[in-house]
Amino acid sequence: MQSRQYSVKVFELTIEDENQVINFFNANHSIFKDHLIVVNGAMSKNIEKYLKEMNLSFLHNVELPKGRNRKALEEEIKLTTIEDKVRQLMMEQELEKLSDKLQNNLEVCDKLLRSGQEMKTDKDLLLLNRVNSGATIITSGNLIITGQVSGIVKCSGSFMMLGATSRANVLFHGVGIDNKLLEAKLNRIEFVGNEIIVTPLLRKDISWE
C-alpha cells in the first residue's frame, strides 16, 4: 500500500445569504484558493456551480476530525466506552422496563445524525447513535437516544430519554429543557401531573472508571 499524509487548511461556513458568500470569496479568493471549503447546512446549485467555477475545493455536510491532544483523545475513548455501556444497558434493561409504554410502531435507527440532517417521525423512535450539533430530530412519539445529543431535539410524546451537551437544544412539548439537567449520560423526561420532570438515570448504575 502506498499512502501520503497532508496537512490541509479548512474553512467552514454556513450559508445564509448567497450574495454575501459570493462577494466574500470574490474578495478573498487568493487567500482561500488553497483551502478546503466545508459547507454546513443547505447549499444551493448556484453556490455549488460558483465554487466549481472558482476552482475552490469543497465538501458539503462532512464532519472533519478535529486536532486532538492526548487528553482529548483519552476523553473520546472514555466517552465511547461509556456510550457502549449505555447501549448495552438500554437494550438489556431499560427497553424491557419501558416495553409497556412503547407502542407497536417503534422505529429503530443506528445511524449518526450529522450537521444539516433532519429526522422527522410520528412513531416511537430509538436512536442508537449521536445527534451532532446542527442536526435535528422531531417526533410526536416517544423518544430514546443512547448517544450524546449536541443538536436539536423536539419531542411531543409521553416521554423521552437522552443525555445532552451544553450545545444541545432539547424541547419537550415545546418547552426548552435546561441542559444542566441533562448532563447525566441518560435522563428520563416526562410529565408528572402538569409538571415536566427530568430524572437522571444510569449515574448510579454504571461505573465510569
Secondary structure as GFF3:
##gff-version 3
##sequence-region A 1 209
A	DSSP	beta_strand	10	14	.	.	.	ID=ss1
A	DSSP	alpha_helix	18	32	.	.	.	ID=ss2
A	DSSP	beta_strand	36	40	.	.	.	ID=ss3
A	DSSP	alpha_helix	45	53	.	.	.	ID=ss4
A	DSSP	beta_strand	57	60	.	.	.	ID=ss5
A	DSSP	alpha_helix	70	89	.	.	.	ID=ss6
A	DSSP	pi_helix	90	94	.	.	.	ID=ss7
A	DSSP	alpha_helix	95	98	.	.	.	ID=ss8
A	DSSP	beta_strand	107	109	.	.	.	ID=ss9
A	DSSP	beta_strand	118	121	.	.	.	ID=ss10
A	DSSP	beta_strand	125	127	.	.	.	ID=ss11
A	DSSP	beta_strand	136	139	.	.	.	ID=ss12
A	DSSP	beta_strand	143	149	.	.	.	ID=ss13
A	DSSP	beta_strand	152	155	.	.	.	ID=ss14
A	DSSP	beta_strand	159	164	.	.	.	ID=ss15
A	DSSP	beta_strand	169	172	.	.	.	ID=ss16
A	DSSP	beta_strand	175	176	.	.	.	ID=ss17
A	DSSP	three_ten_helix	179	182	.	.	.	ID=ss18
A	DSSP	beta_strand	186	192	.	.	.	ID=ss19
A	DSSP	beta_strand	195	201	.	.	.	ID=ss20
###
